Amino acid sequence: MKKNTLVEMKIQTPKDVNEQPWTVPEAANFLGVSPQTVYLWVERKQIPHLRVMGRNIRFLKSDLETFRASFKQEMENA
């Protein structure tokens, strides 16, 4: 009889377990852009995001802070 082995799976979790995902309007407000711009970035896979229940898009504040910092740097260098 073959012994079952436990396979370790790495599950991606928020950096802060208490961090609540943000909606598109909340992310847009934080980034200072329109919700349409956020949807465009999601479509182009330019912004880190989560898909909840298939269609709902959510964002982690920690990811948006990193994105915003890199976005500002790109704008300054342009």
RAFENJO-V774346 format. One line per field, one symbol per residue. phi: phi as a letter, one per 20 degrees, with the letter a starting at -180 (. if undefined). psi: psi as a letter, one per 30 degrees, with the letter a starting at -180 (. if undefined). A space follows every 10 residues. Layout:
BEGIN
phi: ???
psi: ???
END
This chain:
BEGIN
phi: .eefdedede dfcgfdgefe feegffffff emcegfffgf ffgelecfbc ddlndfdcce gfffffffff ffffffef
psi: kkkkkkkkkj kklkejffkk klleeeeeee fhlleeeeee eeeghfkklk kkheekklkk eeeeeeeeee eeeeeef.
END
